[in-house]
Every structure is written in C-alpha cells, then in structure tokens.
Amino acid sequence: MLKAFRQVAGWFVVLAITQPGLAEDPEDKEHKEIEEVIVSGQKEQGAHDQFRTGQSGVILAGDELRLEISNTLGETLANQPGVHNATFGPSVGLPVLRGLSGVRVRIIEDGIGSWDASSLSPDHAVAIEPLLAERIEILQGASSIEFGNAAVGGVVHVDTQRIPFTKSGQSHSGAIEWRTELINDHAQTTTAAKFNIENERFGFHIDGYNRNHDDVEIPACAIDVVQVNRQLGFDASQSNTCGYIANSDAEAKGYSIGAALTEEHWYIGASARNMKYDYGIPPGSHTEPRDSGHNHGAGEDGDPLIRIDLEQQRYDFRGGYRFQQNVLQQLELQIATVNYEHFEMESGFSGTHFVNDVTEAKLSLEHNLAAGFEGVIGIQAIDRYFSSTGDENFVPPSDVTSFGIYLVEKWQHGAWTFQAGGRFDITEIRQLELTAPLRPNNYQLMHAPMEYKTGSFQLGVDYELENHQWFAALGRHQRTPDVHEFLSLGPHLATRSFDLGLLLRSDGNIPDPELFNSLELGWDWSHGLGSTQIRLFRSEVDGFIYQNNTGIFYDLAEQLFRINCVRLAECLPVYEYQQNDAVIQGGEVQWFWPGVSVARGTLQVDWFVDYVEGHLEGAGGSGTGNEDIPRMPPWRLGAGAEWSSMQWLFDITATYVAAQNNPGAFETETDSYLEVNASLHYKLTGWLDNASVFLKGMNLSDQEIHNATSFIRNFAPEPGRSLELGLSWEW
C-alpha cells in the first residue's frame, strides 16, 4: 500500500511541476486548508469560507471554545445541536454525532486521525486534550470523501496549531490557564500553558498540561440497583456507593513541541507529542470471576479496581508548496506516526495490554480548473497494527492497510453553488494470530486476509437569495468494518458482554461493507428577529453493523454458555455482531436573536431543538420485536443567553433532555431532566490586559442524570453540581 502511495505521490509532483506557470503575487495568496472548512450551522456566524456545499457543521474557536472547554472532547461538544456525549464515567467522553459514534465518526487532530482505542470500546478515552485546542470543527453527516470511509457519521477535527505556521505578528506569545473546582468533591484541578516564538520565517511552539481529580460527587447512588437487576439480572448493591462514584479519579498530563519554517512559496514543519492518562472504571460495570486468580485488594467488597493506564506518542510532519499560477494552487503532504498503548490494571496488576501503532499519510493538491471552479484531489494511505493481549484478548493481533484517492470539485455561478466529490478505497485486513481458545472445545478462528474495495460519492447544491440560503446534499458512502467487528471472540468485560464477531458464522464469506444512502436539506434565514437555521437528514443504511443480544449467557467461572445463569454477577450476556438494514433520521432547528444593548452591554439569546431516531428494518434476530438502535440520544430543547460588556461576560444555558423510552433491545429507559449551566468572566486591565478570571457552574440544579448514550448509565450517572474557578492569561 505504501509503495502505491509513493508511486501516486510521484505522479502528483510530476503533474504539479510540469504545469505552465501563471504569475501571481505570493503575498496575495494565503495558506488555506480545504479539509478544515465547514459550510453552515456554525457557532462563528459567517467567520469562515464556504467550501463544503450542502453539509452542516459547527466551529468552536476563541471565547466560544473557552466557554465550552471541559475535561473530555465529548463533554466539550455536547451542548452543540446534534452532538451528544457518550460517557463511561467522568474520565471518558466520546462525541456522538446525530446518534452515531465510535467507528462511524472520525476524530482528527491537526489533519490526521487521533488513532487511540476509543472506537474499539466505550471505556477507552480519546487521546486528545481539549484545553490545548485552538479550534474544533464538527462535520455532521457523512464526510467520507476527504476523511476516509470511517467518517460515514461525521468528523470532529481538533486544530492545535502545534506546528506553528500561523503567524501572530509578535516575536513571542503565550497563554496559561489554571482551573480548580470549588464545589464537588471531584476537586478537579487543571493547569495548561503554551508558548510561541516566531519571526517572519521561523516559528517554535511548546505546550503542556496537567489535570487530576478525585472521585466524582453525585446527588444520589452510583448504581441504579433496580435497573441493573432488570437489565442484567443480578443484585449490584454490594458494589454501590452513594454520594460519589468510587474509583472515578484520574490524572492526565502531556506535552508537545513543534517548529515550522515558512518561505515565500513553500513551508515545512514538524511536531512531537506525548500524553499519559490514568483513570478508573466505576465498580460493578466491569465483570471479573471470583476465581480469576487476581488479587482484588482494595476494591469495594472484593470487586476489582479497574484502571486504564494510557500513553500515546505522536509525531507529525507537514509541508507544502504554493504555486505561482492560477490552475494549481497548493500541494501539501501530511504524515503522522502514532504509537498508542494502554494497560487495563486490575487492583494494581496488569490484565490486558492494548496496542495501536499507526502511520497515516495524506497528499493533496488544491486547484482551480477554470473561472468559478475550485477543488482538491488527494491520496491517503494508512498502515495500522493492532493487538490486544492478556486477560481481555477478545480481538487477535491484526494488520490493516488502506489506500484511498479522492476528488472534490466546487463550481459557483451567480447565486448557485454546486459540489461533487468521489472517493475510492482499497483496504486489506490481515489476522496475525489465532483468536483466544473458546472453551469447552477450545475453538479458535483464523481467517484468510480480506480485501475491501469501497466507493463513495456526494453531490451538493446551495442557493442564496437575499436573506435566504437553501442547500441539499445527496450521498452514497461505504464503510469497511473494523477489526473488532470482524474478529471479536471472547469476554469484553468493559461492556459486560461476550462478543462474537461477524466472521464466526460467515461460512468463510466476507461480510458486506456498510452502505449509507444519505440526504440532508437545510435552510438559513436572516430576518428582523435574528437568524434561523433548519436541518433535516435521513440515512438509509444497507448492512448496518450492530451487536444483537442473543438472550444467552456466558459463565466466566465455568467458561460455559448457559440459557440461565446461577451466579448472574459472573455471567455475561452474549452479543453477536450482525448486519441489518437500518434507517437513521432527524433534524435540528436553531434560532439566534440579534444582540441588543442592555445595561451598557450586549445581550444575545438563542435556542435550539434536536431530534434523532434510528431503527433496524426488522427485529434483527432479538425476538422481542424491538427494532430501535441501542443507545440513541433522546430529543432536546435548549435555550441560552449571553450578556457581555468591555470587561464582563455572563452566559447561562438551560437544556431539557427528554426521556428515552426507546432505548433498544435489552437496554433500559432513561428519565428526562433539566440541566442548567452558567459562567461568569471578568477581563482584567492594566499590565494584565489579556488576563481574565472566571467561574463556571455545571448542573447547577444538581440533577440526577442518567445519560442515554452511555453504556454504563445504570452504574455511573453524570456528575452532580460543580463550580469551577479559573484564571487565564494570554500575552
């Protein structure tokens, strides 16, 4: 695959340098990144170019981003319409875009995938620190053309500017921020700093952070004993704690450096990052047999204390050339090598070791074919090694290589804008070792290498008339299944399940890729009462991959399958990956009231409502007739007000989250709740001209919140009331 990448990359370069030059003043041409541009639905109203026609998105940057920053990426983005947070205790938060997450949402850092283990299992954290982000962009809806077929549900792109190409005009600049909780025994303390040195040609960047917190405080008991007994069939009261979630403390730290050299026609830069994250898994949510041989030590009533010890090293390179002509604009190469591993520690002893080592490369060429036309053609190659060894080796070591080529073109004519894009990928999955033996017959699976050829295309149209803008997007997107969807065979203790992959009963046939046929419609209207944005979407999915509860159990102690289980606390429901046609549909509405002068400041008000529904076309083998896709978020209604002056900023939001009465087969319903958050910022003057002091309150009404998108909502509710004090200074 990488050989093919080098060959095609060479063709790109030859094509570029053999084009006739047309003179253009380099000072008039800025370094733009087509991958990082969203079209509409933004937090920054009108603050960006419009390249991705017919697709919704949100951009968070500047003060808006600072208001939303939390300790996980999912929590940071959860207040945006169409975005939710899949938690696994307070230390894990995975973005959910229009009901999809994990393997269907691509999380990207500085143009390259985050490449952690968060898509494999819901207890694995995203290896990105939101506090160091300069900008976070969300693409809602299928985005696989430019970002790969894993982006059928959307993209979250975190821009850190770690490679300092952007110039501030100052010889040195920096920022430092400190936060600590005043209310909530969670007592989280965070410190982060960054520093830049630059001149006209050279830039240097360094940053670092440290965050730690104790067990999180909650307004009720951690485990909903009634719901756990209803869902899993055992009494979890011995593991319960009230007023706090045991073993939910965490510590994270990391640092990075970057440097860049920018000349008139070319630029080059690199960065290196290291992060470590140690966090606990709430008791009761992680099963372990009594006779496993592990010393459970300080656990609650003998329950093992499960902790994740995560580390990632990442090295990025980026370089490009700006052409002095009209047809070819910019050639850019990005390469990143990511080494990720984590240990699942059981009361201090190493239980399972996960490794995800990846090299990803992208080469893109921006061009203007004719007046009114612009576009990008690119190639992408990924080489990935994944392994899971130890007690929880339910996925065997595997190699995955992929190569993709894509083309996106946009044409603007008067009030109309048209876009067309297509992509072709070749992916090869090679199983390196047998699966773990499955007793009583010690069955093991070894499958021959699998090759997938997938294609995607998307059409978009946009029309503007005075104060109105309408758009539509129609797409066909294919996704290759991930390693764990193919090859899982064994206990997956984090989700209290015994997982069976697609290949187990495939009779040697390779499963079909998922196929998303998607349509999105949008309308933006500026009027006397502000602006209104409406989005409607629908995806019809062929071969949607999901985990079906078979209704039988696996006894961990006896290592046998059972219809019923005597020791239910040591049994796992058996989930089998299956494919079934599905429909996912919904919409979002936002209204922004124009700012008005109030008390020597400006008052702005907005509200939103979002809704998503997903169901399988048929019972999917559950036998219950319940066709709902599990863990879909319920509808929400939110309103917010912001008042700002030269020195003060006050922000308050109230979000009503409806009950989820359609949680999916063998899942439990969640109650409705009203969450109120607020913040107060004061900007200092004098020699601390760019410094500010702020208070941030979360869940001020101290609601007991069970998150419908969380695997362990019955073991770990969301945090109770908290108040955070912060100091920030930029210079």
N, C-alpha and C positions, 0 to 999 in steps of 0.2 A: 504493500500500500504506500509506504513512504517513498519507495522508488518511483511509483507512478506520480506521487506528489511532486517529486523533484523534476520529472520529465515535463509535466504540465506547467510547473512553475517556470522552467526554462523557456517554454513556448510563450508564456506571458511576457517575459522580459524581452525576448526577441521581437514580439509584436510591438511592444512599447517603444523600443529604441529605433525601430525601422519606420515609425510614423513620421511624416513630414512635420517640421516644427512651424508653428504659427505664433508669432511674438505676442507675449502678454506680460504686463508688468507684474513681477512676483510680489510686489508689495500689496497689490490689489487682491491677491488670492490668499484666503485663509485656509488653515488646515481643518478640514471638516471630516467628520466620521459618519458615514451614512448609517452604520449599524446603530448609532446612538441617537436616532431621531424618531420622535413619535409624532402622530398627526393631530390627535384631538382628545378631548376629555381630560385635559391637563390641569394640574394644580397651578402651574405657571401659565396664566392665561396669555396666549399669544407670544410666549417667550422663546419659541423655537421654530426651526424650519419645518416645513410640511413635506416630507418625502414619502412616508408610508401611507399612501392613499387608502382610505376605506378601513382603517384599523384604529380601534380605541386604545388609549394609553393614558398614563399618569406620569408626571415628572415631579419629583420632590427635590428641591435644592434650596440653599440659603436658609433663611429664617423658617420657612415652611418645613424643611427637613429637620432642623434643630428642634422644632416643637414636637415632632413625631418620634424622634430617636428613642429607642428602648434597647434592652439587652439582647434581643434576638431580632433577626430580619423579619420574621413573620409578625411579631408584635409591632415592629416599626411601621409596617404597611397595612395593618389590619383595619385602620379607620378609613381606607380609601374604598369608594364604591366598587363592588365586585371582587374585593380582596378580603380574605379571611386568614386566620392563623390556626394552623394545626399544631397544638401543643402536646408535649409529653412531659408534664411538669414544667416548672418555671424556667428551666435552662434550655429548652428546645422549642423552637417556633419555626414552622415551615410555611412559606406563603402558599395560600390556596387561591387560585385564580378561576373565578366562575365555576367553582366546585371541583376543579382539577388540581392536582399537586403531584409531588414525587417524580416519577419517571416521565410525566407528561408536561412538566413545567421546567424549563431550562434556567438555572440560576448561573449568572455570568458575572465575573469580576474582571473589569478592565478588558472586555472583549473576548475573554477565554473562560470556559466553564470553571465552576468552583471545584469540581471533582473531589468532593468529600464522599461520605456514605449516606447522606440524608435521603437519597432516593431509594435506598435499599430497605430501610426500616425506619419507622416513625420515631424511634428513640434516639436516632443519630442526628446530631446538631449540624447546622450549616456552618461551614468553616469560614465565615466572613464576619468581621466586626463592624456593625452599622455605624458606630460612633466615628469611624475614620472615613466614612463616605463623604464625598463632595457632592454627589448627585446620585439619585436612584431613579431608574426609569422602569416602568412596568408596561409591557405589551400584553393586552388582554386579547385572547383569541389566538388561533393557530398562527405561529410565527416561524414555521419550519424552513421557509425558503432560505433565509440568511443564516439561521442559527442551528440547523440540523433537525432531523426528524424527531428528536426528543422534545421539541418545542411545540407539539401539537396543541398544548393547552395554554401556551404563552411563555413570556420571558420576563425575568427580573434581572436587570443589569445594574450592578453597583460600580460606579465610577469613583475610584480613589485618587486619581491623578498622581499615583505613586511614581510613575515615570513623568517627570515634570516638563512636558512640552509647553503647557500653557504658561505664559509669562504674566506676572503681576505688575511689572514696571518698577519693582523695588529690588534693591540689592539683596535684601534678606527680609523674610516674613515668617510668621509662625502663628500657632494657636495652641492654647492649653485649656483644658476643661476638667473640672472636678465636680463630682456629684456624690451625694450621700443621702440615704433615706432617714427621715426624722420620725416617721410613723410607719409601723410594720416591723416586726421582729426579724424580717428578712434582712434589714440593715445593709442593703447593698451600697457599696462604695466603688466608684469608678473614677479613674484618672487616665486621661489621654492627652498626648501632645504631639505636635508635628512642627517641623522646621524646614524652611527652604532657603537656599542661596542661589542667586542667578545673576547672569549678565545677558547681553544680547544673544549670545551663542550657547552658553552652558547653563544647566540647571542641576541642582542637587537637592534631594529630599530625604528626610528621615522622620520616622514616626514610631510611636509605641503606646501601649495601653496596658492597664491592669484593672481587673474587675473581680470583686469577690462578694459573696453574700452568704448569709446563714439560711437555715430552714425558713421557708416562706410561711407567713401568717395567713390564716384563712378564717372566715367568720363562722364556720361550722366544722363538722368532722371531715377528715380526708376521704374516707371510703364510704360510699353510699351502700351500706350493707344489704339493703333490700334489693336495690337494682343489680348488685353483683350476684346475689343469690338467684335472681330472676334470669340474668344473662348467662352466668357460668355454672350455676348450680352448687355453690359452696358458701359456707359461712366465713367471711373475711374479717370478722370482728376482732380476732386476735391480733391482726396486723394494723388495726385502726388507731389513729391519733386524732384528737380534737383540738382545734385552735391553730394547728400547724400541720404541715406535710413533712414527715420525717425523711431524712436523707435527701432533702432537696437543695442542700447547699452546693455552692460551686465556686470555682476560681478560674479565671481566664487571663491570659497575658500573651503579648505578642509584640513584634517589632518588624520594621521593614526599612530598606534603604533603596533609593533609586537615583539614577542620573540620566541626563539627556543632553545631546548635542544637536543644535538646530542651525543649519546653514540656509543659504538663500533658496536652494532647490531641493535639499534633502534633509532628512533628520534621522536620528538613531538614538535608542535609549534602552535601558535595562533596569530591572529591579529584582530584589530578593526579599522574601517574607518568611517569617517563622511564627507560628502560633501554637499555643498549648491551651487545652481546655479540659478541666477535670470537674465532672458534675455527677450528681447522684440520681438514681432512678427511684421514684416513690415506691415504698414497700407494698407488697400484695399484687402489684402489676406485673411482676417478673416471677415466674414459677421456677421452683427447684425441688427435686425429690429429696425426701429426708435422708435417703441412703446414698446420696451422690458422692459422699466422701469428702466434701468441702467443710472447712471449719467456718461456721456461720457467725461465730464470735459475737459481736455487739449488736446483732440485728434485733428487731422488735420481736420478742417471744420466739427467737430461733429463726426468723426469716432472714435470708441472706441480705447483706447490704450490697447492692449492685451499684457500681460506679463505672463511668466511662472516662478513660484516660486517653485523650485525643491529642495528636500532634500532626502538624502539616508544615512542610517546607514547599515553597513555590518560587520559581524563577521565571521571569517574563522578559522577553525581548520584543522590541518593536522598532521598525524602521520603515522609511518610505521615501519616495521621490515625487516631487511636484513638477509636472511637465509645463513647459512654456509654450503651450499651444491650446487650441480650442477643443479639439477632439478628445485627446487623452488628458485627464485631469490629475490623477494621483494613483500611484502604485504603492501598496502597503503590505508589509509582511509582519505577522504576529506569530510568535512561538512561545509556548509556556510548557514547562516541565513541573509536574505536581507530584509530590511524594506524600501520601496520606496513610496514616495508620492510627488505629485505636485499640486499646485493650479494654475488655469488659472485666472489671475486677469484682470478685465476689468475696466480700469481707476481707479485702487485702490480698487475695490470691487471684492470679491471672486465670480467667476462664476461657475467653475467646479473643483471638487476635485477628482484626480486620486490616487488610492492606489494599490500597487503591492507588497504583502508580500509573500516571498518565502523561503522555506528551501530545499536545494539540498544536496544530499549525494552521494558519489561515493566510491566504494570499488574495488580495482584492485589487481590482482595477476600476477606478471611477472614470466615467467618460461622458461626453456629450456628443451624440451621434449627429445631431442637427439642431437647428434652432427650435427651442421648446422641448427638446428631448434631453434627459439625463438618466444615468443608470449606473449599475455596478455589476461586474462579473467577478466571480470568486471561486476559489477551490479551498477545501478544508480536509485535513487528514487527522485522524485520531488513532493513537496506539495505546491500549489500556491493558494492564494486568490487574486482576482482582483475585483475592483469596480470603477465605475465612477458615481459620484453623482453631482447634481447641474444642471446648465443650459444645459450642453452638455452631458447628461446622455444617450447617444445613445447605450451604452453597459451595460446590467444589471450586478449586482454583481454575481460572479461565483467562484466556487472552481474547480481546476484542479489538479488531482493527476496522476502520471505516474510512472511506474516501468519498467526498461529495463535490459536486460542481453546481453552481447556481448562477442565475442571471435575473436581474430585476431592472425593468425599464419604466420610466415615467414620461408622459407626454402632457404638456399643458397647452391648452388652446382656449383663449378667452376665459370664460367662467368655468370651463370644464377642465378636469384633470383626470387622466387615465393612467392606470398602472397595471403591468402584467409581470409575473415572476414565475420561474420554474426552477426545480432542483432535482438532481438525480444522485442517489447514494448507492454505494456497494458496501455492505457490512459483513464481516466474517466473524463468527463466534467459534472458538476452539476450546473445548473442555480438556483440561490438562491432567486431571486425576479423577478416579472413581468417586462417586458420592460416598458419604459415610454409610457403613452397613446398616441395613434396616432389619431388625430382629422381628420374628424369631428365625427367619430363614437367611438372615444376613444378605438380603438383596442389595445389589449395588448397580448403579446406572452409569454407563459410559456411552456417550453419543458421538457419532462422527461429526467433523466440522460442518457448520451450517453457513450458508451464504444467502444473504438477502439483497435483492435489488429493488429499491423503492423509489418512487417518484412523487413529487408534489407540485402543484401549481396554484396560483392565486390571481384573481382579477379584481381590480378596484376602480371605482369611479367616484368622483367628487364634483359637486356643482354648487357654485356660490351665486346668490342673487341678493344684492343689497345686504340686509341683516340676517340672511338665512344661509345655511350651509347644509346640504344633504350629501350623504355618502352611502355607499354599499360595497360590500366585499363578498366574493364568492370563491371558495377554495376547496381543493381536494388534497388531503395531506395523509401520508402513510407514516407509520411508526414501527420500527423494528422492536420486538420485545427485548427486555433487558435480561441479563444473565440469571437473576434470581427468579424471574417469571418462567424461564425455561427449566432450570435445574434444581430448584428447591426440593429437598427431600430430607425432612427431619424436624426436630423441635425448634421452633422460633420463640424463645422464651420471652422476648420483649413484648410480643403481642399476644402472649398466652395462646399460641396456636401451634399445630403441627402442620407444616406446609408441604404440599405436593405440587410440583411444577408441571408445566404444560406437556413436557416430554414423557412423563411417566406412563401415560396411556395413549400416546400418539401413534403406536404401532409403527414407529420409525419415520412417520411423516413429519415434515417441518411445519409448525403452526403458521397460519397466515399472519401477515402484519396487520396492525390496526389500520383502518381507513376512516378518516374523518372527512365527511362532506359537510362543509360549514357555510353558513350565510349570516352576515351581520348587516344591519341597517342602522343609520344614525342621522340625527337632526340636531343642529345647533342653531339657536335663535337668540339674537340680541334684541332686546326690546326696552321699553321705558321702565320696566320693573327689574331690569338686570339682564341675565342671560340664562337660558335653559338648554340642557343637553339631554337627549334621549337616545338610548342604545337598546336594540333588540337583537338577540342572537339565537341561533339554533344549529346544533351539530347532530347529524345522523351518523352513527358510528357502526361500521361493519367490523365484527370480530373484536369488540371491546373486551379487554382482559380484566378479570376481576377474581377475587377469592370467594368461592362458594363454600358455605358451611355445609358439610356433608351430613351433619347430625350424629356422627360417631365420635368417639374419644380415643386418645392415645394415653395409656397409663405409663407415666415416666418411670415409676419404680419397677414395674414388671416388664416394661418395654413391649406392651401388647396393645392391640386395638380392641376396643370394647364398645358394645352397644350402650351400656350403662357403666358407670364408674363408682366403685365403692368408696375410694378416697378421692373425692372430687377435687380437693385442693391440689392434688398431684396429677390431675388429668388435663389434657389439652384438647380442645375441640379441633377436629381435623378439617383444615381448609384446603381446597383444591383449586389451583388456578384453572379457570375455564374461559372460554370465549363465547360471547353472545352479542347480538346486535343491541344497540342502546341509542337513546335519544337524550341529549342534554340541551336545555333551553332556558331562557330567562331574559332579564333586562335590567337596566339601570336608568334612573332619572336623577338629574341634579339641577338645582336652581341656585344661582348666585345673585344676591341682591346688591345693587350698586352701593358703593360706600357713601355715607352721609356724614356731615360734620355734627359731632355730638361732644359737648364739654371739652372744647379745644383739641379734639382728636377726631379720628375717623372710625365709624362703626360699619362693619361688614357682617352680613348674615348669609348663611347658606343652609340648604338641607338636601338630603338625598334619600332615595329608597332603592334597594336592590333585591333581586329575587333570582334564584336558580333552582331548577328541578331536573333530576336525572333518573331515568328508569330503564330497566332492561326490557327488551321486547320478548316477554315471556318470563316464566318463573325462574329460569336459569338453573333448574335442577334442584332448587331448595325444597320443593314440595309444599311450600307454605302459601304460594300464590302472591307473596310479597315481592314485587319487582323493583322496588326502589334501590338505587345505587347507595351503598352504605356511606355514612358519614358526610352527607351533603349538608351544607350550611342552610339554615332557615332564612326567611326574608327579614330584612332590617329596615328601620326608618330612623334616620339620624338628622340632627339639626345642630348648628354651631353658630356662635357669634364671636367676633374679634373686634376689640377696640384698641386703637394704637395712637400714640402721640409721638413727639420727638424722643421721649425717654421711656415711656411706659407702653407695655403691650399686655393685654389681658385676653385670654382665649378660654372659651368654655364650650363643651360639646356634650350632648345627651343622645344616646343611641338606644333605641328599643329593639331588642332581638327577640323575635317570635319563638314560640315553642316549636321544636322539631318533632312532629308527630309521624313522620315517615322516615325513620332512621335507617331503614334497610333490614334485611333478614338477619335475625338473631342479634340485633342491636337494640338499645333501649332509647326511649324518648328523652328529650331534654325540655325543661321548663323555660318559659320566657323570662326576660329580665330587662331592667333599665340600667345602663351603665353611664355614669356621669364622670367626666374628666375635665380638669381645668388647669391653667398655668398662668403665672404672673411673672413678667420680665421687666427689669429696670436697667436701663443703659446708663453707665457711669459717664462722667465728664472729666475734663482736666487731663492729667497725664495718663489716665486710664480711659482714654477716649473710646476705645473699641472694646471695653470690658462690660460685662453685664452680670447681674445677679438674678436668679430665677427660682421660683417654686413651681413644682409640678405635682398635681394631685391626680391619682388614678383610682377608679372605682370608689368615688367619694361617698356613695350611699352604702358601701360595704355589702354589696350583693353577693349571694352565694351563686356562683356562675359555673355551670357545667357546659363545657364547650362541645357542641355537636360534632365538630370536625376532629376531635381528639380521640385517639384510640383508648385512652385511659381516663375518660371523663368521669367514670364512676370510682376511680382511685385517687384522682388528683384534680380537684376543682381549681379554678383560676384564683390568683392572689386576691386577698382582701384589700381594704382601704390602705393606701400608701401616700406619703407626702415626701417629695424629694427636693432637697436644696442643692442648687448648683451655682458654680462660678465659671465664667468663660471669658477668655481674653484673646483677642486677635491683634496682631501688630504687623 
